[in-house]
Amino acid sequence: MNYEGIVITKLAHDGFKIKADKVVYIDPFKLESESEKADLVLITHEHYDHCSIDDVKKVSNQNTIIITVADCQSKLSGLDVKNITLVEPGNKVRLLGLEIEVVPAYNVDKFRSPGIPFHSKENNWVGFIITVNDKRIYHAGDTDKIPEMSDLKDIDVALLPVSGTYVMTATEAAQACKLINPKLAIPMHYGSIVGTTTDAETFKRLAPCRVEIL
């Protein structure tokens, strides 16, 4: 879709391509083919469906900069890219005319075993807010509805997981919209590993803002 001159393309799972003057991929996964190379690749955490080396290779070249967390460094170290920039929640990065804010992403009530969340706050895994053409696009990463969402300001587009199991349910994502107050929300994290389009449709029905299902 075209949002105020920014082309937002949903890829598989949590993957997105955001294109204006620069081409940004976030968590590329299960790409069939991508001829357009990335200026920036943002990776939220080290799980295979987010830090997918085969897919990063498809969209990167020697001019690509990767922004990711420390857990991904060893997996990405063999890539022939311009630079790998490591970040953690609270960081702000300016690259290629874009501002990228790094925000927390973690579980509060989704556990792989008692007391062990799928995405622990202590891991310092992240979401991103990318400012493109003065528009602020928030990719939440793999997260539940967390208190830090109340601190997010002036979000134009929110890309939010809706599948449940490992992340927010559709209902929880709709509640998160009340904290984030985006102008537009786009559901993600369904259709590949867990969740279906029904989750996206439920989110659209419940969310207190405009929703586009891509």
Backbone as ProteinMPNN parsed JSONL, in Angstrom:
{"seq_chain_A": "MNYEGIVITKLAHDGFKIKADKVVYIDPFKLESESEKADLVLITHEHYDHCSIDDVKKVSNQNTIIITVADCQSKLSGLDVKNITLVEPGNKVRLLGLEIEVVPAYNVDKFRSPGIPFHSKENNWVGFIITVNDKRIYHAGDTDKIPEMSDLKDIDVALLPVSGTYVMTATEAAQACKLINPKLAIPMHYGSIVGTTTDAETFKRLAPCRVEIL", "coords_chain_A": {"N_chain_A": [[0.838, -1.189, 0.0], [0.303, 2.329, -0.474], [1.282, 4.76, 1.613], [0.966, 7.95, 2.117], [3.004, 8.542, 0.25], [4.888, 6.681, 0.963], [5.771, 3.422, 0.347], [4.457, 0.554, 1.591], [5.005, -2.757, 2.029], [3.789, -5.879, 2.85], [5.503, -8.742, 3.797], [6.18, -12.232, 4.305], [4.966, -13.469, 7.442], [6.363, -11.619, 9.959], [7.567, -9.897, 8.288], [8.425, -6.941, 6.466], [8.618, -4.581, 3.8], [9.707, -1.37, 3.345], [9.503, 1.459, 1.512], [10.743, 4.48, 0.376], [12.62, 7.14, -0.283], [14.725, 5.544, 0.372], [15.315, 1.992, 0.677], [13.99, -0.195, 2.944], [14.098, -3.153, 4.749], [12.366, -5.15, 7.101], [12.824, -7.754, 9.3], [12.97, -9.821, 7.155], [11.558, -12.726, 5.628], [11.023, -15.953, 4.328], [11.147, -15.193, 1.583], [10.299, -15.234, -1.797], [11.471, -14.156, -4.105], [13.499, -11.33, -4.347], [14.386, -8.671, -6.015], [15.087, -6.091, -5.523], [17.446, -4.412, -3.744], [18.385, -3.866, -0.311], [18.796, -0.793, 1.395], [18.816, -0.573, 4.137], [18.564, -3.151, 6.556], [16.538, -4.221, 9.087], [16.505, -6.091, 12.026], [14.7, -7.741, 14.438], [15.084, -9.699, 16.451], [16.719, -12.831, 17.403], [15.425, -15.205, 16.657], [14.684, -17.785, 14.27], [12.718, -17.164, 12.393], [12.821, -14.501, 12.124], [15.436, -13.503, 12.157], [16.638, -14.457, 9.536], [19.014, -15.869, 7.739], [19.264, -16.697, 5.038], [17.266, -15.203, 3.809], [18.01, -12.584, 4.384], [20.345, -12.487, 2.879], [19.253, -12.473, 0.317], [18.289, -9.901, -0.001], [20.346, -8.164, 0.44], [23.461, -6.388, -0.172], [26.815, -5.237, -0.854], [26.477, -2.64, -0.074], [24.607, -2.536, 1.882], [23.314, -1.824, 5.1], [22.964, -3.353, 8.206], [20.826, -3.368, 10.971], [20.582, -4.465, 14.19], [20.153, -6.676, 17.065], [22.433, -7.745, 19.694], [22.371, -10.532, 19.942], [22.095, -11.492, 17.386], [24.454, -11.145, 16.07], [26.536, -13.074, 15.635], [25.302, -14.873, 13.876], [25.039, -13.327, 11.619], [27.543, -12.61, 10.865], [29.057, -13.548, 8.718], [28.153, -12.325, 6.427], [28.404, -10.378, 3.424], [28.266, -7.343, 3.773], [27.82, -3.754, 4.175], [27.921, -2.809, 6.802], [27.275, -3.822, 10.184], [25.215, -2.773, 12.618], [24.84, -2.729, 16.03], [22.212, -2.667, 18.396], [20.15, -1.701, 21.224], [17.239, -1.619, 23.383], [16.08, 1.729, 23.733], [18.037, 3.022, 22.321], [18.879, 5.422, 19.728], [19.263, 5.819, 16.289], [20.769, 7.377, 13.536], [20.796, 7.072, 10.167], [21.565, 7.232, 6.757], [19.815, 9.319, 6.295], [17.563, 8.598, 7.679], [15.776, 8.249, 10.736], [15.988, 6.017, 13.399], [14.394, 4.634, 16.048], [14.854, 2.584, 18.847], [12.999, 0.238, 20.532], [11.538, -1.528, 23.374], [10.634, -5.04, 23.194], [8.795, -7.677, 24.287], [7.585, -10.56, 26.143], [4.846, -10.789, 28.468], [3.043, -12.634, 29.352], [3.229, -14.973, 27.865], [4.452, -18.074, 27.696], [7.103, -20.434, 27.296], [7.715, -22.426, 29.036], [6.904, -22.922, 32.531], [7.28, -19.763, 33.898], [9.211, -19.035, 32.038], [9.442, -16.966, 29.496], [8.645, -16.773, 25.954], [9.826, -14.613, 24.707], [11.955, -12.878, 26.387], [12.213, -10.065, 28.554], [14.731, -9.533, 29.485], [16.399, -10.277, 27.434], [16.736, -8.126, 25.801], [15.565, -7.77, 23.284], [13.888, -6.297, 20.42], [11.679, -3.717, 19.088], [11.089, -1.396, 16.384], [11.007, 2.098, 15.625], [10.671, 3.829, 12.769], [11.471, 6.761, 11.16], [10.299, 8.117, 8.321], [10.194, 10.314, 5.696], [9.071, 12.204, 7.455], [7.092, 10.684, 8.627], [6.123, 8.377, 11.108], [6.811, 5.095, 11.612], [5.995, 2.242, 13.281], [7.309, -0.804, 14.062], [6.467, -3.494, 15.862], [7.849, -5.781, 16.588], [8.278, -9.033, 18.148], [6.054, -9.247, 20.589], [4.176, -8.743, 23.624], [1.335, -6.834, 24.791], [2.697, -4.155, 26.256], [3.806, -2.028, 28.994], [5.496, 0.021, 28.076], [4.516, 0.804, 25.639], [2.814, 2.908, 26.062], [4.455, 5.066, 26.067], [5.093, 5.662, 23.507], [5.067, 8.009, 20.939], [3.2, 9.997, 18.629], [2.719, 8.157, 16.498], [2.396, 7.171, 13.236], [1.943, 4.857, 11.628], [1.324, 1.626, 12.775], [2.699, -1.504, 13.011], [1.597, -4.494, 13.966], [1.754, -7.504, 15.881], [-0.621, -10.222, 15.897], [-1.357, -12.833, 16.404], [-1.411, -14.313, 18.772], [-0.291, -16.955, 21.022], [2.726, -16.77, 20.777], [2.919, -14.083, 20.887], [1.045, -10.971, 21.113], [-2.501, -11.492, 21.261], [-5.222, -11.008, 18.909], [-7.165, -9.492, 20.213], [-5.674, -8.394, 22.323], [-3.854, -6.91, 20.841], [-5.559, -5.0, 19.755], [-6.215, -3.662, 22.095], [-3.704, -2.667, 22.649], [-3.502, -0.734, 20.694], [-4.938, 1.331, 21.793], [-3.161, 2.338, 23.602], [-1.043, 3.099, 21.957], [-2.127, 4.646, 19.936], [-2.175, 4.925, 17.0], [-2.358, 6.339, 13.653], [-2.888, 4.579, 11.641], [-3.164, 1.063, 11.602], [-1.538, -2.033, 10.955], [-1.927, -5.444, 10.765], [0.218, -8.211, 11.693], [2.335, -11.175, 11.863], [0.988, -13.64, 11.349], [-0.307, -16.41, 9.477], [1.979, -17.734, 8.523], [3.496, -19.279, 10.443], [2.069, -19.37, 12.842], [-1.307, -18.514, 13.633], [-3.971, -16.951, 11.687], [-5.722, -15.454, 8.879], [-8.103, -14.867, 10.065], [-7.44, -13.939, 12.592], [-6.32, -11.467, 11.909], [-8.587, -10.224, 10.857], [-10.248, -10.169, 13.093], [-8.779, -8.443, 14.704], [-9.006, -6.111, 13.139], [-11.714, -5.601, 13.412], [-11.933, -5.005, 16.124], [-10.109, -2.991, 16.746], [-9.44, 0.399, 17.703], [-8.935, 2.187, 15.625], [-8.04, 3.111, 12.251], [-7.576, 0.277, 10.206], [-5.626, -1.659, 8.03], [-5.511, -4.596, 6.205], [-2.946, -6.257, 4.83]], "CA_chain_A": [[0.0, 0.0, 0.0], [1.003, 3.608, -0.486], [0.873, 5.613, 2.722], [1.544, 9.3, 2.035], [4.239, 8.5, -0.519], [5.737, 5.59, 1.448], [5.195, 2.144, -0.074], [4.592, -0.454, 2.642], [4.683, -4.08, 1.493], [3.893, -6.961, 3.834], [6.109, -9.979, 3.348], [5.679, -13.314, 5.147], [5.112, -13.459, 8.897], [6.544, -10.25, 10.461], [8.424, -9.192, 7.342], [7.918, -5.8, 5.721], [9.495, -3.744, 2.985], [9.267, 0.016, 3.414], [10.268, 2.137, 0.464], [10.55, 5.869, -0.046], [13.915, 7.408, -0.926], [15.556, 4.385, 0.686], [14.609, 0.713, 0.783], [14.205, -0.781, 4.266], [13.418, -4.418, 5.049], [12.318, -5.522, 8.51], [12.613, -9.195, 9.517], [12.588, -10.539, 5.928], [11.389, -14.155, 5.889], [10.338, -16.721, 3.284], [11.06, -14.42, 0.349], [10.427, -16.03, -3.019], [12.546, -13.47, -4.817], [13.506, -9.881, -4.136], [15.466, -8.116, -6.823], [15.445, -4.769, -5.023], [18.323, -4.569, -2.6], [18.096, -3.019, 0.836], [19.727, 0.142, 2.001], [18.85, -0.978, 5.534], [17.796, -4.311, 7.025], [16.333, -4.191, 10.53], [16.165, -7.415, 12.539], [14.231, -7.488, 15.801], [15.645, -10.656, 17.407], [17.495, -13.89, 16.756], [14.652, -16.379, 16.253], [14.937, -18.086, 12.856], [11.697, -16.568, 11.542], [13.065, -13.055, 12.11], [16.824, -13.401, 11.691], [16.75, -15.523, 8.533], [20.202, -15.521, 6.967], [18.995, -16.879, 3.61], [16.452, -14.097, 3.32], [18.827, -11.371, 4.43], [21.234, -12.547, 1.715], [18.501, -12.152, -0.902], [17.986, -8.47, -0.134], [21.487, -7.334, 0.818], [24.681, -6.37, -0.969], [27.93, -4.604, -0.152], [26.091, -1.307, 0.386], [23.532, -2.676, 2.857], [23.593, -1.722, 6.534], [22.05, -4.134, 9.032], [20.657, -2.9, 12.35], [20.011, -5.596, 14.911], [20.559, -6.844, 18.46], [23.692, -8.469, 19.856], [22.162, -11.968, 19.766], [22.127, -11.851, 15.962], [25.736, -10.783, 15.463], [27.293, -14.231, 15.141], [24.604, -15.441, 12.73], [25.156, -12.424, 10.472], [28.931, -12.156, 10.722], [29.647, -13.948, 7.452], [27.539, -11.641, 5.287], [29.196, -9.336, 2.762], [27.473, -6.117, 3.822], [28.62, -2.578, 4.499], [28.102, -2.634, 8.237], [26.259, -4.334, 11.096], [25.11, -1.881, 13.763], [24.144, -3.378, 17.135], [21.397, -1.736, 19.168], [19.341, -2.231, 22.308], [16.139, -0.681, 23.665], [16.469, 3.059, 24.171], [18.953, 3.639, 21.361], [18.419, 6.112, 18.521], [20.289, 5.738, 15.256], [20.505, 8.129, 12.303], [21.546, 6.51, 9.05], [21.028, 7.431, 5.408], [18.714, 10.272, 6.341], [16.446, 8.036, 8.427], [15.954, 8.101, 12.176], [15.461, 4.749, 13.887], [14.334, 4.501, 17.502], [14.83, 1.179, 19.247], [12.084, 0.145, 21.669], [11.469, -2.894, 23.9], [9.648, -6.02, 22.724], [8.947, -8.842, 25.162], [6.356, -11.187, 26.627], [4.463, -10.704, 29.869], [2.223, -13.793, 29.74], [3.35, -16.057, 26.879], [5.572, -18.81, 28.263], [7.492, -21.722, 26.711], [7.591, -23.302, 30.192], [6.543, -22.037, 33.644], [8.205, -18.687, 34.239], [10.186, -18.779, 30.961], [8.712, -16.432, 28.345], [9.244, -16.956, 24.627], [10.636, -13.421, 24.441], [12.208, -12.327, 27.706], [12.656, -8.669, 28.596], [16.178, -9.515, 29.743], [17.125, -10.496, 26.181], [16.904, -6.843, 25.1], [15.062, -7.809, 21.925], [13.42, -4.943, 20.131], [10.91, -3.211, 17.965], [11.709, -0.205, 15.805], [10.233, 3.212, 15.063], [11.429, 4.399, 11.658], [10.916, 8.014, 10.646], [10.485, 8.201, 6.874], [9.415, 11.454, 5.178], [8.366, 12.774, 8.614], [6.077, 9.75, 9.118], [6.717, 7.466, 12.09], [6.311, 3.746, 11.412], [6.385, 1.408, 14.424], [7.264, -2.262, 13.925], [6.483, -3.856, 17.276], [8.59, -6.992, 16.894], [7.492, -10.068, 18.835], [5.802, -8.626, 21.884], [2.842, -8.603, 24.185], [0.996, -5.45, 25.15], [3.622, -3.839, 27.347], [3.607, -0.654, 29.466], [6.286, 0.991, 27.307], [3.746, 1.292, 24.492], [2.211, 4.199, 26.434], [5.455, 6.117, 25.865], [5.29, 5.896, 22.079], [4.399, 9.264, 20.581], [3.033, 10.443, 17.239], [2.889, 7.024, 15.59], [1.52, 7.22, 12.067], [1.591, 3.496, 11.232], [1.773, 0.605, 13.718], [2.71, -2.877, 12.511], [1.39, -5.166, 15.244], [1.455, -8.939, 15.848], [-2.006, -10.465, 16.308], [-1.677, -14.262, 16.332], [-1.383, -15.026, 20.028], [0.68, -18.029, 21.266], [4.047, -16.218, 21.073], [2.804, -12.619, 20.856], [-0.307, -10.511, 21.424], [-3.673, -11.932, 20.515], [-5.897, -9.919, 18.191], [-7.819, -8.634, 21.218], [-4.626, -7.645, 23.027], [-3.308, -5.924, 19.902], [-6.525, -3.901, 19.698], [-6.016, -2.9, 23.335], [-2.433, -1.95, 22.507], [-3.752, 0.455, 19.872], [-5.401, 2.413, 22.671], [-1.956, 2.926, 24.19], [-0.16, 3.641, 20.912], [-2.92, 5.658, 19.223], [-1.665, 5.175, 15.644], [-3.335, 6.744, 12.638], [-3.169, 3.372, 10.869], [-2.534, -0.163, 12.104], [-1.46, -3.146, 10.009], [-1.621, -6.667, 11.516], [1.286, -9.088, 11.204], [2.568, -12.382, 12.655], [-0.044, -14.651, 11.107], [-0.31, -16.953, 8.125], [3.164, -18.528, 8.169], [3.861, -20.229, 11.486], [0.933, -19.436, 13.756], [-2.285, -17.471, 13.333], [-4.617, -16.959, 10.384], [-6.349, -14.183, 8.517], [-9.174, -14.603, 11.026], [-6.861, -13.081, 13.635], [-6.218, -10.118, 11.348], [-9.943, -9.675, 10.732], [-10.706, -9.868, 14.457], [-8.08, -7.216, 15.092], [-9.6, -4.981, 12.421], [-13.048, -5.343, 13.979], [-11.845, -4.514, 17.498], [-9.161, -1.896, 16.926], [-10.054, 1.728, 17.739], [-8.283, 3.04, 14.635], [-8.064, 2.558, 10.901], [-6.762, -0.926, 10.032], [-5.515, -2.223, 6.682], [-4.946, -5.932, 6.157], [-2.168, -6.344, 3.584]], "C_chain_A": [[0.878, 1.246, 0.0], [0.444, 4.473, 0.634], [1.634, 6.928, 2.622], [2.912, 9.289, 1.364], [5.233, 7.453, -0.064], [5.058, 4.281, 1.067], [5.516, 1.098, 0.988], [4.103, -1.78, 2.083], [4.842, -5.109, 2.605], [4.483, -8.189, 3.166], [5.549, -11.097, 4.23], [5.903, -12.997, 6.626], [5.202, -12.022, 9.421], [7.321, -9.38, 9.474], [7.711, -8.052, 6.639], [9.032, -5.184, 4.887], [8.899, -2.342, 2.994], [10.141, 0.818, 2.469], [9.798, 3.569, 0.271], [11.81, 6.23, -0.817], [14.871, 6.235, -0.733], [14.675, 3.152, 0.795], [14.995, 0.055, 2.106], [13.424, -2.088, 4.348], [13.471, -4.642, 6.556], [11.981, -7.006, 8.596], [12.208, -9.945, 8.247], [12.604, -12.052, 6.147], [10.579, -14.781, 4.765], [10.113, -15.901, 2.02], [11.194, -15.356, -0.846], [11.526, -15.452, -3.893], [12.398, -11.987, -4.557], [14.682, -9.303, -4.899], [15.943, -6.77, -6.276], [16.239, -4.901, -3.726], [18.022, -3.523, -1.532], [19.204, -2.005, 1.067], [19.932, -0.229, 3.468], [18.052, -2.264, 5.72], [17.741, -4.221, 8.544], [15.865, -5.568, 10.992], [15.89, -7.291, 14.034], [14.82, -8.426, 16.841], [16.117, -11.898, 16.67], [16.702, -15.125, 16.359], [14.693, -16.543, 14.728], [13.939, -17.423, 11.911], [11.787, -15.044, 11.517], [14.479, -12.758, 11.631], [17.09, -14.589, 10.773], [17.893, -15.176, 7.585], [19.95, -15.645, 5.466], [18.212, -15.708, 3.049], [17.197, -12.77, 3.37], [19.783, -11.334, 3.242], [20.515, -12.108, 0.441], [18.327, -10.651, -1.101], [19.193, -7.581, 0.148], [22.606, -7.401, -0.216], [25.74, -5.607, -0.188], [27.609, -3.201, 0.348], [25.035, -1.348, 1.487], [24.053, -2.548, 4.29], [22.524, -2.514, 7.283], [22.03, -3.539, 10.436], [19.948, -4.002, 13.119], [20.563, -5.645, 16.331], [21.782, -7.756, 18.539], [23.532, -9.967, 19.598], [22.29, -12.414, 18.31], [23.519, -11.726, 15.352], [26.466, -11.986, 14.878], [26.633, -14.852, 13.921], [24.847, -14.633, 11.466], [26.606, -12.133, 10.083], [29.553, -12.525, 9.382], [29.099, -13.235, 6.24], [28.449, -10.555, 4.739], [28.343, -8.076, 2.652], [28.367, -4.965, 4.272], [28.939, -2.506, 5.986], [26.984, -3.344, 8.979], [26.302, -3.471, 12.35], [24.27, -2.555, 14.84], [23.45, -2.343, 18.008], [20.722, -2.477, 20.314], [18.254, -1.214, 22.62], [16.651, 0.636, 24.243], [17.417, 3.769, 23.232], [18.199, 4.421, 20.29], [19.575, 6.129, 17.533], [19.845, 6.604, 14.078], [21.401, 7.583, 11.212], [20.822, 6.812, 7.751], [19.811, 8.349, 5.402], [17.482, 9.775, 7.077], [16.792, 8.016, 9.912], [15.275, 6.816, 12.627], [15.552, 4.742, 15.403], [14.146, 3.026, 17.838], [14.03, 1.077, 20.541], [11.971, -1.303, 22.14], [10.399, -3.733, 23.215], [9.845, -7.282, 23.563], [7.571, -9.368, 25.566], [6.124, -10.887, 28.104], [3.669, -11.939, 30.3], [2.187, -14.886, 28.671], [4.625, -16.838, 27.208], [5.826, -20.121, 27.52], [7.482, -22.817, 27.775], [7.341, -22.386, 31.392], [7.636, -21.029, 33.984], [9.222, -18.334, 33.174], [9.442, -18.271, 29.728], [9.423, -16.76, 27.029], [10.198, -15.809, 24.291], [10.816, -12.692, 25.77], [12.66, -10.867, 27.618], [14.162, -8.577, 28.757], [17.004, -9.751, 28.481], [17.436, -9.205, 25.439], [16.565, -6.951, 23.621], [14.161, -6.605, 21.677], [12.296, -4.88, 19.095], [11.591, -1.94, 17.484], [10.653, 0.841, 15.461], [11.114, 3.877, 14.018], [10.73, 5.677, 11.206], [11.311, 8.154, 9.185], [9.601, 9.336, 6.359], [8.522, 12.058, 6.26], [7.211, 11.91, 9.111], [6.758, 8.702, 9.998], [6.03, 6.102, 11.991], [6.882, 2.854, 12.51], [6.207, -0.054, 14.07], [7.484, -2.826, 15.322], [7.415, -5.009, 17.602], [7.677, -8.024, 17.542], [7.279, -9.625, 20.277], [4.371, -8.863, 22.335], [2.508, -7.119, 24.3], [1.791, -5.104, 26.395], [3.47, -2.371, 27.745], [4.337, 0.387, 28.63], [5.551, 1.51, 26.079], [3.076, 2.636, 24.782], [3.158, 5.361, 26.169], [5.668, 6.449, 24.387], [4.452, 7.099, 21.645], [4.311, 9.417, 19.064], [3.295, 9.321, 16.237], [1.878, 7.145, 14.449], [1.019, 5.831, 11.694], [2.166, 2.533, 12.267], [1.612, -0.77, 13.083], [2.713, -3.784, 13.73], [1.112, -6.653, 15.075], [0.076, -9.209, 16.449], [-2.331, -11.943, 16.528], [-1.89, -14.925, 17.687], [-0.276, -16.067, 20.037], [2.043, -17.469, 21.69], [4.015, -14.701, 21.274], [1.382, -12.236, 21.272], [-1.369, -11.267, 20.628], [-4.261, -10.74, 19.778], [-6.551, -8.952, 19.17], [-6.793, -7.784, 21.952], [-4.003, -6.589, 22.123], [-4.251, -4.727, 19.755], [-6.423, -3.033, 20.946], [-4.721, -2.091, 23.272], [-2.607, -0.685, 21.674], [-4.236, 1.628, 20.709], [-4.227, 3.092, 23.365], [-1.142, 3.679, 23.149], [-0.824, 4.78, 20.153], [-2.366, 5.951, 17.823], [-2.769, 5.695, 14.722], [-3.782, 5.544, 11.808], [-2.472, 2.202, 11.536], [-2.607, -1.241, 11.037], [-1.106, -4.398, 10.807], [-0.526, -7.485, 10.852], [1.359, -10.309, 12.119], [1.365, -13.325, 12.576], [0.173, -15.187, 9.699], [0.897, -17.775, 7.733], [3.427, -19.63, 9.176], [2.7, -20.446, 12.447], [-0.012, -18.302, 13.388], [-2.782, -17.532, 11.904], [-5.172, -15.576, 10.072], [-7.529, -13.862, 9.425], [-8.678, -13.72, 12.161], [-6.753, -11.636, 13.152], [-7.587, -9.455, 11.259], [-10.535, -9.335, 12.094], [-10.068, -8.586, 14.959], [-8.715, -5.996, 14.418], [-10.951, -4.602, 13.013], [-12.957, -4.665, 15.345], [-11.012, -3.246, 17.661], [-9.852, -0.531, 16.866], [-9.426, 2.709, 16.761], [-8.458, 2.398, 13.274], [-7.123, 1.361, 10.825], [-6.783, -1.328, 8.566], [-4.864, -3.591, 6.793], [-4.254, -6.092, 4.808], [-1.964, -7.801, 3.196]], "O_chain_A": [[2.035, 1.215, 0.418], [-0.721, 4.869, 0.607], [2.803, 7.009, 2.998], [3.854, 9.93, 1.831], [6.315, 7.339, -0.64], [3.901, 4.054, 1.421], [6.679, 0.793, 1.252], [2.939, -1.917, 1.709], [5.899, -5.201, 3.229], [4.025, -8.621, 2.108], [4.508, -10.898, 4.856], [6.882, -12.355, 7.006], [4.224, -11.279, 9.339], [7.688, -8.251, 9.797], [6.546, -8.171, 6.262], [10.213, -5.258, 5.226], [7.722, -2.157, 2.686], [11.364, 0.851, 2.608], [8.618, 3.831, 0.036], [12.049, 5.685, -1.895], [15.724, 5.973, -1.581], [13.462, 3.246, 0.979], [16.169, -0.217, 2.359], [12.23, -2.124, 4.052], [14.48, -4.364, 7.204], [10.982, -7.461, 8.039], [11.195, -10.644, 8.255], [13.523, -12.595, 6.76], [9.583, -14.22, 4.309], [9.02, -15.911, 1.453], [12.107, -16.18, -0.892], [12.405, -16.174, -4.364], [11.287, -11.457, -4.55], [15.833, -9.429, -4.479], [17.073, -6.357, -6.537], [15.747, -5.443, -2.736], [17.483, -2.453, -1.812], [20.389, -2.316, 0.95], [21.051, -0.206, 3.98], [16.995, -2.443, 5.116], [18.776, -4.152, 9.207], [14.94, -6.141, 10.416], [16.725, -6.804, 14.796], [15.039, -8.024, 17.984], [15.941, -12.012, 15.456], [17.277, -16.034, 15.759], [14.732, -15.557, 13.991], [14.268, -17.147, 10.757], [10.921, -14.377, 10.95], [14.693, -11.872, 10.803], [17.685, -15.588, 11.178], [17.759, -14.297, 6.733], [20.38, -14.783, 4.699], [18.471, -15.267, 1.929], [17.028, -11.927, 2.489], [20.009, -10.273, 2.661], [21.106, -11.447, -0.413], [18.228, -10.179, -2.234], [19.073, -6.357, 0.099], [22.688, -8.332, -1.017], [25.576, -5.359, 1.006], [28.384, -2.627, 1.114], [24.613, -0.299, 1.975], [25.099, -3.098, 4.637], [21.33, -2.363, 7.025], [23.076, -3.244, 11.014], [18.851, -4.423, 12.752], [21.333, -4.779, 16.746], [22.12, -8.447, 17.578], [24.454, -10.606, 19.091], [22.562, -13.583, 18.038], [23.734, -12.163, 14.222], [26.961, -11.927, 13.752], [27.328, -15.315, 13.017], [24.86, -15.185, 10.365], [26.856, -11.477, 9.072], [30.498, -11.865, 8.95], [29.534, -13.508, 5.122], [29.17, -9.894, 5.486], [27.777, -7.776, 1.601], [29.507, -5.167, 4.69], [30.06, -2.189, 6.384], [25.87, -3.458, 8.468], [27.308, -3.443, 13.059], [23.118, -2.913, 14.595], [24.008, -1.292, 18.32], [20.722, -3.707, 20.369], [18.332, -0.069, 22.174], [17.525, 0.662, 25.11], [17.59, 4.984, 23.326], [17.043, 4.128, 19.983], [20.716, 6.416, 17.894], [18.683, 6.565, 13.674], [22.626, 7.627, 11.323], [19.603, 6.663, 7.662], [18.892, 8.175, 4.601], [16.459, 10.459, 7.098], [17.941, 7.798, 10.296], [14.123, 6.558, 12.278], [16.639, 4.832, 15.973], [13.375, 2.319, 17.189], [14.341, 1.745, 21.526], [12.28, -2.219, 21.378], [9.396, -3.214, 22.724], [10.92, -7.882, 23.555], [6.546, -8.717, 25.36], [7.067, -10.75, 28.884], [3.627, -12.259, 31.488], [1.217, -15.639, 28.585], [5.734, -16.337, 27.026], [4.888, -20.831, 27.158], [7.268, -23.989, 27.467], [7.548, -21.178, 31.281], [8.764, -21.397, 34.312], [10.025, -17.423, 33.375], [8.867, -19.069, 28.988], [10.631, -16.991, 26.996], [11.242, -16.014, 23.671], [9.922, -11.974, 26.217], [13.401, -10.491, 26.71], [14.797, -7.661, 28.234], [18.198, -9.452, 28.467], [18.292, -9.181, 24.555], [17.199, -6.301, 22.79], [13.717, -5.96, 22.627], [12.019, -5.827, 18.359], [12.547, -1.464, 18.096], [9.54, 0.504, 15.055], [12.172, 4.42, 14.337], [9.536, 5.667, 10.906], [12.487, 8.29, 8.851], [8.388, 9.318, 6.568], [7.361, 12.382, 6.01], [6.424, 12.364, 9.942], [7.835, 8.205, 9.669], [4.833, 5.971, 12.249], [8.099, 2.726, 12.651], [5.091, -0.503, 13.808], [8.557, -2.661, 15.902], [7.751, -5.212, 18.769], [6.453, -7.904, 17.49], [8.209, -9.629, 21.084], [3.482, -9.146, 21.532], [3.315, -6.261, 23.943], [1.584, -5.688, 27.459], [3.051, -1.552, 26.927], [3.858, 1.512, 28.485], [5.922, 2.549, 25.532], [2.801, 3.41, 23.865], [2.723, 6.507, 26.058], [6.354, 7.418, 24.062], [3.263, 7.182, 21.956], [5.213, 9.025, 18.324], [4.005, 9.512, 15.25], [0.67, 7.212, 14.672], [-0.175, 5.637, 11.468], [3.348, 2.608, 12.6], [0.516, -1.149, 12.67], [3.706, -3.848, 14.454], [0.318, -7.035, 14.215], [-0.351, -8.528, 17.381], [-3.482, -12.273, 16.814], [-2.49, -15.998, 17.752], [0.586, -16.064, 19.158], [2.469, -17.669, 22.827], [4.975, -14.114, 21.774], [0.613, -13.082, 21.728], [-1.155, -11.633, 19.473], [-3.85, -9.6, 19.995], [-6.498, -7.736, 18.98], [-7.013, -6.595, 22.179], [-3.662, -5.498, 22.582], [-3.804, -3.585, 19.643], [-6.531, -1.809, 20.865], [-4.653, -0.97, 23.777], [-1.939, 0.319, 21.917], [-3.976, 2.784, 20.376], [-4.288, 4.28, 23.68], [-0.617, 4.759, 23.419], [-0.173, 5.754, 19.774], [-2.115, 7.111, 17.495], [-3.957, 5.509, 14.986], [-4.915, 5.498, 11.331], [-1.331, 2.321, 11.982], [-3.594, -1.355, 10.311], [-0.07, -4.415, 11.472], [-0.357, -7.465, 9.633], [0.55, -10.459, 13.035], [0.809, -13.744, 13.591], [0.753, -14.519, 8.843], [0.862, -18.457, 6.709], [3.566, -20.794, 8.8], [2.393, -21.58, 12.817], [0.417, -17.26, 12.894], [-2.123, -18.083, 11.021], [-5.1, -14.658, 10.888], [-7.916, -12.7, 9.543], [-9.407, -12.852, 12.64], [-7.055, -10.699, 13.891], [-7.73, -8.267, 11.551], [-11.239, -8.335, 12.239], [-10.733, -7.745, 15.565], [-8.933, -4.97, 15.063], [-11.289, -3.421, 13.103], [-13.807, -3.843, 15.688], [-11.201, -2.505, 18.626], [-10.758, -0.335, 16.056], [-9.382, 3.912, 17.019], [-8.962, 1.281, 13.16], [-5.999, 1.422, 11.322], [-7.839, -1.337, 7.934], [-3.801, -3.737, 7.397], [-4.906, -6.065, 3.764], [-1.334, -8.087, 2.178]]}, "name": "protein", "num_of_chains": 1, "seq": "MNYEGIVITKLAHDGFKIKADKVVYIDPFKLESESEKADLVLITHEHYDHCSIDDVKKVSNQNTIIITVADCQSKLSGLDVKNITLVEPGNKVRLLGLEIEVVPAYNVDKFRSPGIPFHSKENNWVGFIITVNDKRIYHAGDTDKIPEMSDLKDIDVALLPVSGTYVMTATEAAQACKLINPKLAIPMHYGSIVGTTTDAETFKRLAPCRVEIL"}
